[in-house]
């Protein structure tokens, strides 16, 4: 599967509230593109739903490290 296919599969699972499944595909997507603000932001959101707050914070921080003005990541960071 490609980066986009993995990201889209994760997004589909997220919409179905399968947050663990979504995380699995987001993590696999990172093997193709390790500096993906979108993937880290999506992971932060899934982790927040799972109440894994420290991990969510870490992912949101990674999404912002690239100088991103990603409003969703900023929200998840604070």
Backbone as a chain_set.jsonl record, in Angstrom:
{"seq": "XXXXXXXXXXXXXXXXXXXXXXXXXXXXXXXXXXXXXXXXXXXXXXXXXXXXXXXXXXXXXXXXXXXXXXXXXXXXXX", "coords": {"N": [[0.835, -1.186, 0.0], [0.383, 2.288, -0.596], [1.542, 5.502, 0.704], [-0.636, 7.351, 0.64], [-2.817, 5.583, 0.408], [-2.649, 4.19, 2.835], [-2.993, 6.302, 4.646], [-5.593, 7.115, 3.933], [-7.039, 4.787, 4.531], [-6.66, 4.722, 7.292], [-8.037, 7.104, 7.903], [-10.644, 6.367, 7.14], [-11.197, 4.351, 9.018], [-11.026, 5.873, 11.335], [-13.266, 7.539, 11.034], [-15.193, 5.649, 11.478], [-14.987, 5.336, 14.107], [-13.031, 3.604, 14.966], [-10.455, 3.814, 16.513], [-8.042, 2.634, 17.341], [-7.471, 0.964, 15.17], [-7.206, 2.928, 13.199], [-4.919, 4.246, 14.115], [-3.035, 2.234, 13.699], [-2.834, 2.161, 10.858], [-2.032, 4.788, 10.35], [0.474, 4.789, 11.587], [1.787, 2.951, 9.962], [1.787, 4.425, 7.603], [3.652, 6.344, 8.221], [6.031, 5.031, 7.759], [6.574, 5.469, 5.152], [6.657, 8.205, 4.87], [8.157, 10.046, 7.002], [8.026, 12.577, 8.102], [5.373, 13.772, 8.373], [3.07, 16.132, 8.815], [0.29, 16.011, 8.748], [-0.335, 13.304, 9.26], [0.719, 12.975, 11.865], [-0.914, 14.811, 13.205], [-3.434, 13.641, 12.802], [-2.995, 11.272, 14.192], [-2.706, 12.295, 16.758], [-5.311, 13.161, 17.24], [-6.741, 10.71, 17.206], [-5.521, 9.469, 19.386], [-6.306, 11.177, 21.444], [-9.031, 10.581, 21.528], [-8.817, 8.053, 22.546], [-8.017, 8.58, 25.033], [-5.314, 8.751, 25.602], [-3.391, 10.754, 26.547], [-0.741, 11.811, 26.903], [0.673, 10.69, 24.779], [-0.817, 11.751, 22.685], [-0.244, 14.458, 22.94], [2.482, 14.406, 22.338], [2.427, 13.6, 19.63], [1.026, 15.745, 18.494], [2.847, 17.743, 18.981], [4.954, 16.906, 17.323], [3.707, 17.265, 14.867], [3.689, 19.982, 14.727], [6.349, 20.716, 14.712], [7.573, 21.01, 12.237], [7.209, 23.598, 11.541], [4.653, 24.013, 10.96], [1.477, 25.547, 10.538], [-0.749, 24.287, 11.293], [-3.916, 24.31, 12.294], [-5.526, 22.414, 13.564], [-3.649, 20.718, 14.739], [-2.472, 22.524, 16.498], [-4.631, 22.969, 18.236], [-4.878, 20.413, 19.328], [-2.515, 20.237, 20.616], [-2.632, 21.942, 22.785]], "CA": [[0.0, 0.0, 0.0], [1.118, 3.548, -0.655], [1.309, 6.446, 1.795], [-2.007, 7.87, 0.559], [-3.757, 4.496, 0.696], [-2.604, 3.936, 4.27], [-3.614, 7.458, 5.309], [-7.033, 7.058, 3.674], [-7.591, 3.662, 5.306], [-6.713, 5.213, 8.668], [-9.128, 8.078, 7.987], [-11.907, 5.628, 7.09], [-11.389, 3.7, 10.319], [-11.271, 6.929, 12.305], [-14.669, 7.941, 10.865], [-16.002, 4.567, 12.049], [-14.615, 5.361, 15.523], [-12.075, 2.54, 15.246], [-9.264, 4.636, 16.701], [-6.855, 1.763, 17.374], [-7.222, 0.583, 13.784], [-6.721, 4.115, 12.496], [-3.523, 4.447, 14.534], [-2.217, 1.22, 13.022], [-2.571, 2.575, 9.482], [-1.249, 6.026, 10.39], [1.856, 4.415, 11.895], [2.344, 2.343, 8.744], [2.01, 5.508, 6.639], [4.894, 7.034, 8.602], [7.199, 4.33, 7.212], [6.802, 6.053, 3.832], [6.881, 9.645, 4.972], [8.32, 10.192, 8.445], [7.781, 13.959, 8.527], [4.05, 14.13, 7.874], [2.294, 16.897, 9.788], [-1.096, 15.544, 8.719], [-0.421, 12.008, 9.943], [0.899, 13.189, 13.3], [-2.115, 15.484, 13.699], [-4.489, 12.628, 12.843], [-2.671, 10.372, 15.287], [-3.02, 13.008, 18.001], [-6.761, 13.134, 17.409], [-7.125, 9.345, 17.581], [-5.032, 9.233, 20.746], [-7.184, 11.922, 22.356], [-10.259, 9.798, 21.682], [-8.472, 6.883, 23.367], [-7.584, 9.148, 26.318], [-3.868, 8.541, 25.741], [-3.1, 12.178, 26.44], [0.691, 12.11, 26.739], [1.029, 10.332, 23.409], [-1.481, 12.732, 21.807], [0.554, 15.687, 23.05], [3.732, 14.166, 21.616], [2.139, 13.605, 18.195], [0.686, 17.12, 18.102], [4.118, 18.471, 18.991], [5.67, 16.518, 16.099], [3.013, 17.888, 13.739], [4.006, 21.41, 14.722], [7.796, 20.933, 14.63], [7.982, 21.396, 10.893], [6.818, 24.972, 11.289], [3.281, 23.973, 10.465], [0.446, 26.358, 11.165], [-1.893, 23.396, 11.311], [-4.786, 24.72, 13.394], [-5.971, 21.235, 14.285], [-2.53, 20.285, 15.581], [-2.365, 23.503, 17.595], [-5.72, 22.676, 19.171], [-4.58, 19.141, 20.003], [-1.295, 20.45, 21.41], [-2.987, 22.619, 24.024]], "C": [[0.879, 1.248, 0.0], [0.793, 4.409, 0.571], [-0.15, 6.912, 1.795], [-3.049, 6.797, 0.866], [-3.814, 4.196, 2.183], [-3.276, 5.064, 5.052], [-5.126, 7.406, 5.141], [-7.711, 5.928, 4.434], [-7.688, 4.058, 6.778], [-7.852, 6.201, 8.859], [-10.495, 7.391, 7.972], [-12.206, 4.959, 8.429], [-11.678, 4.725, 11.407], [-12.743, 7.359, 12.244], [-15.622, 6.912, 11.446], [-15.74, 4.407, 13.546], [-13.752, 4.167, 15.936], [-10.704, 3.217, 15.361], [-7.985, 3.812, 16.756], [-6.481, 1.338, 15.96], [-6.658, 1.74, 12.979], [-5.255, 4.366, 12.84], [-2.591, 3.472, 13.83], [-1.859, 1.667, 11.604], [-1.792, 3.884, 9.421], [0.223, 5.713, 10.676], [2.526, 3.774, 10.692], [2.631, 3.406, 7.695], [3.31, 6.24, 6.939], [6.142, 6.31, 8.111], [7.541, 4.853, 5.822], [7.208, 7.519, 3.909], [6.95, 10.006, 6.454], [8.033, 11.6, 8.955], [6.437, 14.445, 7.997], [3.242, 14.822, 8.966], [0.865, 16.364, 9.886], [-1.241, 14.233, 9.485], [-0.262, 12.195, 11.444], [-0.309, 13.891, 13.917], [-3.277, 14.492, 13.818], [-4.255, 11.64, 13.981], [-3.003, 11.021, 16.631], [-4.512, 12.963, 18.272], [-7.237, 11.748, 17.849], [-6.716, 9.05, 19.018], [-5.852, 9.995, 21.782], [-8.482, 11.156, 22.594], [-10.033, 8.569, 22.564], [-8.002, 7.287, 24.771], [-6.128, 8.807, 26.643], [-3.211, 9.905, 25.535], [-1.626, 12.509, 26.224], [1.149, 11.797, 25.314], [0.416, 11.317, 22.412], [-0.688, 14.027, 21.786], [1.831, 15.553, 22.226], [3.505, 14.206, 20.101], [1.792, 15.006, 17.709], [1.945, 17.968, 18.042], [4.924, 18.17, 17.725], [5.032, 17.156, 14.868], [3.393, 19.356, 13.616], [5.49, 21.705, 14.52], [8.261, 21.411, 13.263], [7.598, 22.825, 10.548], [5.396, 25.076, 10.766], [2.386, 24.93, 11.247], [-0.859, 25.575, 11.217], [-2.757, 23.705, 12.528], [-5.272, 23.53, 14.209], [-4.878, 20.747, 15.22], [-2.333, 21.23, 16.744], [-3.422, 23.247, 18.654], [-5.4, 21.43, 19.98], [-3.362, 19.261, 20.9], [-1.64, 21.069, 22.762], [-4.19, 21.975, 24.587]], "O": [[1.986, 1.243, 0.539], [-0.098, 4.093, 1.359], [-0.818, 6.872, 2.829], [-4.056, 7.079, 1.516], [-4.891, 3.973, 2.736], [-4.029, 4.818, 5.995], [-5.864, 7.63, 6.101], [-8.828, 6.088, 4.926], [-8.686, 3.764, 7.436], [-8.559, 6.146, 9.865], [-11.398, 7.788, 8.708], [-13.338, 5.0, 8.911], [-12.485, 4.473, 12.302], [-13.387, 7.522, 13.28], [-16.731, 7.251, 11.86], [-16.216, 3.459, 14.171], [-13.741, 3.768, 17.101], [-9.904, 3.192, 14.426], [-6.947, 4.255, 16.265], [-5.306, 1.351, 15.594], [-5.745, 1.56, 12.174], [-4.447, 4.663, 11.96], [-1.492, 3.84, 13.415], [-0.703, 1.561, 11.196], [-0.971, 4.067, 8.522], [1.113, 6.31, 10.072], [3.702, 4.024, 10.429], [3.62, 3.302, 6.969], [3.992, 6.703, 6.026], [7.213, 6.914, 8.052], [8.673, 4.698, 5.363], [8.005, 8.0, 3.104], [5.921, 10.243, 7.087], [7.816, 11.779, 10.154], [6.377, 15.423, 7.252], [2.789, 14.186, 9.917], [0.302, 16.278, 10.977], [-2.174, 14.075, 10.273], [-1.033, 11.63, 12.22], [-0.684, 13.585, 15.049], [-4.011, 14.5, 14.806], [-5.198, 11.219, 14.651], [-3.52, 10.362, 17.533], [-4.933, 12.749, 19.409], [-8.05, 11.634, 18.767], [-7.478, 8.449, 19.776], [-6.065, 9.497, 22.887], [-8.974, 11.088, 23.721], [-10.948, 8.105, 23.244], [-7.639, 6.438, 25.584], [-5.764, 8.604, 27.801], [-2.576, 10.173, 24.515], [-1.303, 13.399, 25.438], [1.92, 12.552, 24.721], [1.047, 11.675, 21.418], [-0.487, 14.621, 20.727], [2.214, 16.475, 21.506], [4.31, 14.787, 19.372], [2.221, 15.41, 16.628], [2.093, 18.811, 17.158], [5.508, 19.074, 17.127], [5.734, 17.544, 13.934], [3.415, 19.905, 12.515], [5.851, 22.834, 14.19], [9.247, 22.141, 13.16], [7.655, 23.218, 9.383], [4.994, 26.095, 10.205], [2.53, 25.092, 12.459], [-1.943, 26.156, 11.187], [-2.379, 23.398, 13.659], [-5.415, 23.635, 15.428], [-5.152, 20.4, 16.369], [-2.055, 20.791, 17.86], [-3.13, 23.305, 19.849], [-5.628, 21.398, 21.189], [-3.193, 18.479, 21.836], [-1.009, 20.752, 23.771], [-4.673, 22.386, 25.642]]}, "num_chains": 1, "name": "protein.A"}
